[in-house]
Amino acid sequence: MGILEVKGVNKRFGGLQALGDVNLSVKENSVHAIIGPNGAGKSTLLNVLVGKLIPDTGSVMFDGKSVLGRAPYEINQMGISRVFQTPEIFGDLTVLENMLIPCFAKRDGAFEMNAITSVLSQRDVIEKAEHMLEEMNMADKQHMHAAALSRGDKRRLEIGMCLSQEPRLLLLDEPTAGMARADTNNTIDLLKQINEERNITIVIIEHDMHVVFSLADRITVLAQGSPLVEDDPQNIRGNPLVREAYLGEKA
């Protein structure tokens, strides 16, 4: 039994079958990659996992509790954080101010930007944010405006903001998209560190196979909305079904 269990999930948009009988089991403290060609249903599945979409049939359970129909802040309170394909940060705020945002998020998921002034007077809160920036290797950038960061540093900042909420499951949607190779490799190292040192389960959707095979303990391949293969990385590489789905090469 995994910490994340997806059973019999189906989702249609009009005449399009976006997901067809998807079953997925993610082990706790593992890194599980979901891959597939464009249009395979990866993003739809991710939106189901975070409760953004409700499937027509099926269930999604996290640590024995359903995520379906829950508001985003409820998903967050369950211990699930999501990193979007485009970094979700506030460019007009400094790096430190961005890191402080999770510290004054309200119970209903909203927050007040002017609360930054009051929270800055709380030394313990600032120290927590500064410690997280040190862990993200961004302490020297804390006074920069976030808009001036590189793509890799924006992603690192966003991941740090998620970690400050102490999640048990981190969902990442193509976290290395648009990055230079050096930033990609740094992100791989960071995610390995998070998984190993914080024991956080990671589910990643990614097109870059270098990232997938560097990180994943288990890989699920989607094709036309349905699981095609689920296996260990070493068995995925030469699987003829995977080659056909990606490259059109018949076995």
N, C-alpha and C positions, 0 to 999 in steps of 0.2 A: 504494500500500500504506500503510494507516494504522498508527499506533502501537497502536491497539486494533482488532482484527478479530473480528467475530462472524459465523459462517457456519452457516446451516442449523439454527439452534437451535430445538428443540421441547421443550415441557415440559407434561405432563399431571398433574393431580391427580384421580385417579379418572376420572370421566367428563368433567371440565372441561379443555378445551384452553386452558391459560394462555398459552402462547407457541406460535405456529405459523410455522415456517420464517422465523425472524428473521435477517436479514442486516444488518450494521452495520459501517461503516468510519469510524473517527474519526482525523482528521489530527492529527499532532503539533503541539502549541502552539496548538490551536484550542479554542473553546468550543462544545460540541455539546450541544444540548438535546433531551431526549426528553419529548414531551408526549402527551396523549391523555385521553379522558374516564375517569371512574372505572371500574375493572374492565378497563382496556385491556391490562394486563400490565406496567405500568411498574415496579412494585416487584419483581415476579418477575424481570424482566430485570436489574434492579440487583443482586438477590441472586445471580443467575448470574454477573454480571460480577466480583463479589468472591469467587467460589468457595463462597458459602454454600449454593447449590443447584447440583446437578449436572443438566444437561439430559438428557432421554431420548436425544436425538441432537444432533449439531452440535459445534462447537468455539468456544472463546474464547481468543484469543491476544493477549498483551500483549508488544510488542517481540519478537515471534517465539517466545514461550514460552507454553505453556498455563497458564491459571489454574485449570483444573478439578481438583477434588479436593485442593487445597492448603489447609493450615491458615491461619487468619487472620494469624499472624505471618509466614508465608511470603509471603502476598500483600503484606504491609507491606514485607518485605525486597525484593520485586520493584520497589518504588517506587510502590505504589498505596495511597492513603489514602481512607477513606470518612467522610463526615460524615452522621450520621443525622438523621432528621426532628426528633426530640427531642434537644436538645444532650446529649452524653455527657460530663459533667464531674462533679467531686466537690464537692458543695455545701458540705461541712463543712471543706474545705480552702480556703486563700487562693488568690487568683488566681495568685500567684507559685508556690505549691506545685503547683497544677495544671499550670502550664507546665513545671515541673521533671520531671514524671512521665515524659515521653518520654526524658529524659536518662538514666534508670536502668532502662529497660525491659530485661528479660533476653532472651537469644537465643530462648528458647522462647515469648516473648510475654507472660510473667508479670512481675509486679513486686511489690516489697515496700513497703508504705506506710511502714514504719519506716525505710526507706532515706533518706527525706527528711532526717532529722537529720544523717546523715553527708554527704549530698550538699551540704547547705547550707554545709559548710566548704570546699567546692571553689569558689574564686572564679571560675574560668574558666567553670564550669558555670552559676553564678548570672548571670554577665555575659551568657552566651548567652541565657538565659531572659529577662533584663531587656531585652536588645536586641530579642527577638521581641515583647515586650509594647510596646515603643516603636513597632515597626513596625505593631502592631495598634491603636495609639493608646490603650493601656490602662495606660501606665506609672503614672499617678496612681491606679490602682485595684489595684495589686499586693498590697496588704495587706488588701484586703476579702475577706470570705468569698464564694466564688463563688455561693452561694445567693442573695446579695443583689443580684446583677447583673440588669440588664434582659434581656429575651429577646435583644435585638440584641447586647448585650455578651457574653452566654453563647455565642452563635454565633461571635462574633469570637474569643473565647478558644479555642473548640474548633478553629476553623480555624487559629489560631496554633499549637496543639498539633500539628496535622497537619503544618504547614509546618516545624516544628522537626525533623521526621524526613526532610526534603528529598525529598518525593515527586516523581515525574514525572507522575503522573496523580491528579487529585483528583475523586472521585465525590461528588456532593451530592444528597441526597434532600430536596427541598422546603426548602431552607435558609432561606427567608424566611417559612415558615408561622408564623402567630400574631404576626407583627411589626406594629408601627405603621409607617405609610408612611415616616416619617423614618428608622427603622432599616432598612427595606427598601432605601431609596435608598443608605444608607451601606454596606450589604452589597453592593449592585451595584457601587459604586465600589471597594470592597475587592477583589472578585473580578476586576474589570477590571485593577486594579493587579497582582494576583498573576499573572494570565495574561500581561500585557505585560512586567512587570519580571523575573519569575522563569521565564518561558517554560514554565509548567506547563500541561499539557493538562487541561481541565475538562470533565466530563460532568455535566450537571445535569438532574434531574427536577423539574419545577416546574409548578404550576397557574396561577400569576400570570403572565399574558401580558406585563405590563409588564416583569417581570424577564426573561422569555425573549427578548423583542424588544430589550431593552437590552443583552443579553450575547451572545447566540448568533451564531456564524458560520454554523452549519448546524443544521437542525431535523429530527428524525425524529418523525413522528406515528404512534402506535400506535392500532389499533382492533381490539378483540376478539382481542388477543394477536398480531396480525400488523402489520407495517409497512404503513401506508396511503400515506404520502407522505414523501419525504425531499427537502428543497430548501433554498435560501437563505431567510432570513427575509422578504425583500421579496416572494417568490413564495408564501409560506405564507399570508400575511394574507388574500388573497382567493380562495384555492383552494377551489373548490366541494366537493371531497371532504372537506376539513377542516371546512367549515361544516356539512356534512351530519352528520359524525361527532360534532361538538360540539353543534350546535343542532337537528339533525333537519330541516334545511332542504334540500329536494331541489334539485339543480342544474337 
